[in-house]
């Protein structure tokens, strides 16, 4: 969850998840950050069917890759051992589980929308590595046992458990589907926007973002942000991809960050609209931007660093998006001789330009503020020319 208690300098609030600082500044996207869809929803656009399947059938679909559990999802596996065991005990006690939501794509594949942690836990226990049951409240006779160790009748009860599945039809518009996802997203800690996009996306875009954030240049530029617990590393890479592929003008036409990033995700997932050569060029530009950012700003890259302040602030996503795109247009041997002038220009702006500070702090999705911070970064990058 987000906390307002972790401060890292003036006008900087660091996001906190489960009591730990995340290294990312809290972002106030403002009302412009909310997706815009037809309201009220047109009922004809919302198609959700309900069916009942046995757990065995669902696990078979996972094995057959007809149902995807959003691989490479960092936060999806953080339940404690006793939480997992209590879920299994619920099945053994014939306690019905809450309904699951799946999204069907146009290729006929299914993605888990709601219930990812529960389904991942059950798959792990029955078909995966397994884990010993511990901390049970009622069935103490099976304490310490794994699935293969259970009596046949217990195994049969688990496999025959009936699950209620709501399936969102692929004809549902993506923006409506995204909003449905946000509404029915349950659990102790709701998924954030990038985690939702990850679950809705296809392997192609996930692999592209994984490569970008697992590069040495990204790790150096962000002081090791790779595999961020809330997937903020993937969101930052996606922001670069969105503005690099679609351009600032495209955002000005539809100034809603969540929609913009969802459209970019769909573009990356479509090899016809975004062929491999285009992706390769984008990743090369991203690598260059990360090298340039580290060379110019050092450990303060993508962080607020006004004149008079030497503390290391958390990474600011608005700064990342604008400076990464700006620096991608330059060669390292051009920037290196001018890096002190560029740094001084950027730090003076952070100390004196209130409009600029606002553009990277509050209502960051507002089109005027997005435009202003891009213009400012472009101007500061020319310092010393």
N, C-alpha and C positions, 0 to 999 in steps of 0.2 A: 504494500500500500504506500501511498505518497504521504510524506510527512513534511510539515512546514518547520520542523525544529532543527534541521541540519543546515547550518549556514556556512558559506565559504566566501565571505567577502561581501561588500555592499551590493545590494540588489541581486544577490545570487543565492538561490535555495537549491540544495542538492536533493535529488530524489532518494527515497529510502524504501527498501523492500525487505520485509520481515526483520526489521531492526538493523539492517546493514546498509551503509551508504553504497549507492550504485555507480558513482562516478559521473553521473549525468545530471545536468541542471533540469529542474522542473520547468516544463514549458506550458505557458498559457497561450493556447492557440486562439482563444476567443470564439465568439459565435461563428466566425467565418470558417472555423475548423470543422463545423458540423456538416455531415453529408446532407445534400439537398435532394429529396425525392418527392414524388407526388404525395400530397397529404390532403385528405386522408388517403391511405393506400387504395388503389383500385383493386377490389377483390379478385378481379380476373387475373391480376398479375401475381397473386399469392397462391401457390399450389403446394400444399403439404398433405401427404398421404400418411396414414398410420397403419402399421402392420405389427405382428408379433412373431418373433423368431426365438428359437432356442439359443442358448449361449454357444452350444456346440456349432450350430450353423453359422453364427457370427464369427467364431474363431476360425472356422473353415474358410470363410470369405477373406479373412485377413491373411491366412496362409496362401490363398490363391491370388492374392494381391488385387482382389475385387473391391476390398475395403482398405483404405489407407489410414494409418494412425499418425499422420503428420510426422514423419521421421525428422530427426535433427531438431526436435522441439525441446529446448533446454529445460523449461520450467515444468514440462509435463511429467517429470519423474521425481518430484520432490516430496511425495507423501512419505511419512514416517512408517516404520515397519508395523507399528500397532494399528495405524489407520488402514493399511492394506489388509491386515489380518481381520479387522472388524468388518471390512467389506465382504471378505470371503465368509465370515461367520454369518452375515446376514443371509447369504445364499443358502447356507446349510440350515438356517432356521426358517427358510421359506418366506423371508421378509421381502416383499416386492421392492425392486429398485425404481428410482425415478426414471421417467422416460428419457431415451436418448434421441438426439437429433443428428441426422446424416444429411449431407448435401450431395446430390447427384450431379455430375458434370455431363457435358454433351457427348462425352465419349463413353458414358455408361458406368464410369467409376464412381465410387462413393467415398466421401471424406467425412470424418467425424467432426461435427460442429459443436455438440455439447455432450459431455460425458467422456471426454478423451482420457482423463486420469483414471476414471473407474474402469474403462475398457482396457486401458494399458495395464492396469494392475491385474485384472482377471486374465489377460493374455499371458502376462509374465508368470502368474501362478500356475496356470494349466498347461501352457504350451512353451513358455520361455524358460529362463534359468530357474524359475521357481524361488520360493522363500519359505522358511519354516513359520508356521502360525504361532504368534505370540501375543500375549496381552488380551486373550479372549475373555469375554464377560460371562459366558454360559457354558460353552462346550469345552470344558477343561480336559476331556479325554483325548482331544486331538491336538492339544497344545504341543508345539515343537515339530509337528508333522508337516511334510511337504505333500504336494498333490499325489505323487506316485505312492506315498506311504498310507494314504487314506483308504479306508475300507471301500469296497466296490460300491456299496450303496451310497456312500458320501460322494464319490466321484460321479456317480450317475445323477445324483441330485444336482450337483453343480452344472454338469453338462446339459441337463434338461431344463434348467432355469429358463423361464420365459421372459424375454425382454421386449418392452414396448418401444418401437422405433418409429419416429416421425421423420419422413424423408421429404426434403425440400426439392421440388422439381427443378430441373435445369432450365426450364423456360422462365423461371422467376428472374427478373432483371437483377444484375449483379449488385447494384446499389441497394435494392430492396432486400436482397439476400443478406448483404452485409449488415443492414439495420436489423433484420430478424436475428441474425447471429448475435448482435450486441444485446438484444432484448432477452433472448432465452439463455444467454451465457450465464451459467450458475457456478457454484462452488465457493470455497472460502475466499479466494482472490480472483476476481474476474479477469479475463484476458484483456490485455491492452490492444490497441489498434493493430500493431505489427504482428502480435501473436494471432489475432483473428485472420489477418491477411495470409499469414503462413499456413494456417489450417485450411484456408479456402483455395490456396494456390496449387499449381502443379509442380512436379519435380524440377522442371527446367528452370523456372525462376528461383526456386529455392537453392538449386545448385549454383546458379550464377551469383547470388548474394553470398552464399557460403564461400565460394572462391574469393570474392572480393574482400570479405572480412577475415579470411584466414591467410591473407598475404602478409609477408613480413613488413611491407611498407605500411599497411594499415595498422598493424600492431605497434610499429614505432611511432607513427603519427598520433596515435590515440593512447599511447602509454599502456598498451595491452588490453584493449577493450574487447578483443575477440571473444566470442561465446558469452556475450552479456546475458545475465540471468533473465532480463526482460526483453531480450532481442532488440535492444536499442541499436546495437551495432548493425544489424540487418536493416533496420529502418533508415539509418544514416546512409548506408550504401544504396538503398532504394531511392532515397531523396536525390542522391547524385545521379542515379540512372534516370530518374524521372525528368529532371531538368536538363540532363545531357541529351536524352533521346527526344523529348517532347518540346523542350524550350520554355523560356519564361513567358513567351506570348501565349502558349497553350494554357499556362496557369492563369494568366490574366483573363482568359475567356471563361474559365470555370474555377474561380478562386476558392476552392474547397480542398484543403490539403488531403483529407482522408480519401475523397473521391479521386483526386489527382494521383495519389500513390496507388490506389486500387487499379486505376487505368494503366499505370506503368507496370504493375504486376502482371496484368492480363497481356500487355504488349510483350513482356519478356517471356511469357508462356507460349507465345505464338511464333513459331519459327518462320512462318510465311511473312508476317508483318515485321518481324525483327530477326532477320537471318543471322546465322552464326558469325558471319564477317562483321556485321554491325555490332554484335555483342563483344567480339574480340576487340574492336576499335574502342568501344566504350570502356572495357576493362583496362586497356592500355592507357587511356586517358586518366582513369581513376588511379592507376599506379603512379603515373606522373604527378598527379595532384597530391598524392600522399607524400611522395618524395619531396616535392616542392614545399609543402606545408611544414614538414619536419625541418628542412633546411632553413626556412625563413623564420619560423616562430619557435622552433625547438619544442620543449615540453609544454609550452603554452598554446600550441596549435589548437584552434577551434575552441578556445576558452576566453572568457572575459579577462582582460589584462590591461586595465587602464593605467595611465601615468600615475605614479604614486602608490601603486599596489603591486607587491611582488609575490603574494601568495598564489598557490596553484588552484584555480577555480575548477569546478567540474566542467565537463564538455557541454557546450551549448549547441543544440541541434540546428538552430537557425544559422549560427556562425559556420557550422560544418557545411551545411548545404550551400551557402553563398561563397565561402572561401574555397571550398573544394572545386566548385565549378569555375570560379575565377582563375585559380592557380593552374587548372588543367590546360589553359590556353597558353601557358608560358613554358619555356625551356629552362632547365636548371641553371645553365651557364649565364642566362640573362638575369635571373633573380639573385643569384649568389652575391654579385658585386653590389647590389642595391638593397640587400635584406635589412640593413639597419634603417635605411630611409623608409622602407615599407613598414617595418615594425613600429617605428616612431609615429608614422602617419596614422596607423591603425590604433595605436594606444592613445594618441591625442584625441582621436575621434571618440573613443570609448569614454574618455574623461570629460569631454566638452560638448559633444553632440547629443543632446537629450533625445532628439527625434530618432537618431540611430540606435541609442540604447533601448528606446521603446520598441523599435522594430525587431529587436532580437530578444525581447523580454516578455512583452504582453501583446495579446492579439496578434500573434506572430503569423497567422494565416491570412490576415487582412491584405488585400492585393496591393494597397499603397505601401504598406510596410515591407512586404516582400520585395516590391520593386525598388524601394529606397535602399534596402540593405544590399541588394545586388549592385546598384549604382555606386554605393559607397565603397564596397569592396573593389570594384573595378577601378575606381579613382585612386584608392590607396595603393593598389598593386602597380600603378604607374609611377609611384613616387621614385624620384631619383633619375627619371628618364630625361 
